[in-house]
Amino acid sequence: MRVSSITCVLLFLTCNSAGATQYVHEDAKTATKASHCVAPDAAEKYAFDRVKIDTGEACHAKGYGWHVEKIKTEGKLSCTPCEGGKTQCQIEDISLECKRLKPGSTGMGIFQFLNSD
């Protein structure tokens, strides 16, 4: 069965709304990995640079398909002195919201119709 391009567009516009995408949300708390013992400025920069990486890893640890929706609270900088005037820093108590697709929420829409014989 051949379907014209105009018919495909019309079917896509009417069928696409039936399969609205839905998400599952969960909250999580995490902290960044601590820096090595380095100069105080470098340790602070390292901690702030790790936020995006470590929050993503916290959501991915929940399972396949989880990712960061938003960071709710930035957390607080925590530094520990080391020998020789060096410092080790990390960001603690980062609160974030993770999300993933709700299973079964994405319909096939027009593609299901076109592939049926």
N, C-alpha and C positions, 0 to 999 in steps of 0.2 A: 504494500500500500504506500503510495507516494503522497506526501503532504506538502502543500505549497508553503512558501516562507511566510506569507501573510497569516495563514492558518496557524503556523507554529508560533508566531508572535502573539496572536490572540489567545491561543491555548496557554502559553507561558504566562501571560498577564493574569489570566483567570485562575490557573492551577497553582501558581507560585504562592498565593496568599494562604492556601490551605496548610502548608507545611512550615509554619512559623518556627524559627529557631528559638529554643529555650535553653537557659543555663542553670547549672547548680552552683551555688556559692558557699564557701566555707571560709571562716576566719582562721588566721594562723599568727603565731608570734615567732620571731627569730632574732638572731644576732649575727653580725658579720664575723668572719674569721679574724682572729687577732693578727696584727702585723708582726713582723720580726722586730727585734730591738734595734731601732734606728733613731735618727734625729727626730725630735718632737714634731716638727712641721711635716716631715715625710710620713710619720706614723699616722697623723691625723688625716692626711690626704689619702693614704692607703685605705683607712677605715671608711671614709666617705665614698671612695671609688668602688668599694666592694658591695655597697648597698644593693645595686641593681642585680649583680650576679648572685648574691646570697639569698635575696628574696625570691628570685626565680627558682633557685635550687630548693627552697623551702616548699614552694608550691609543687614543683615536679616530684618531690618526695612523697606527695599524697597519691601519686599514681599517674598513669598515662593520660595525657590530655589536659592536665591541670596547668594553669599559668596565672600570673599576677594580674588581677583586675585593677587594684589600686593599693597604694600604701596609705593606711589610715593615720598612723602616727610615725614620725620620723625616727623615734628612739632617742637615746642619749649617748653622747660620746663618753667612753670610759677608758682611761689610760693608766697604765701601771709603769712605774719607773724601773729601769734596768740599770746595770752597771755602766759607768763611764758617761753619765748624763744622757743616756739614750732612753727611749720610751717605747712601749708596746701599747697600741690602741685598737679599739673595736667599738662598733655601735651596738648597744644593747636595747632590748625591749622594742623592737620594730614590730608594729602591728600592721597586718596586711589582710587583704581579701583576695582569695584565690577563686578561680572559676574554671568550669569545663562545660562542654556541651552536655545537655541532658540526654541520656540515651533514648533514641527513638523520636527525638524532637525535629529532626531534619527530614522532611519528606522528599520523595523523588520527584514530585510535581510532574512537569511535562515529560520528563525522560521516561517515567514509568508508562505513560500513555503511549508514547511513540514506539517503545520497544514491545508493546503487546501486539500479538498477531491475531 
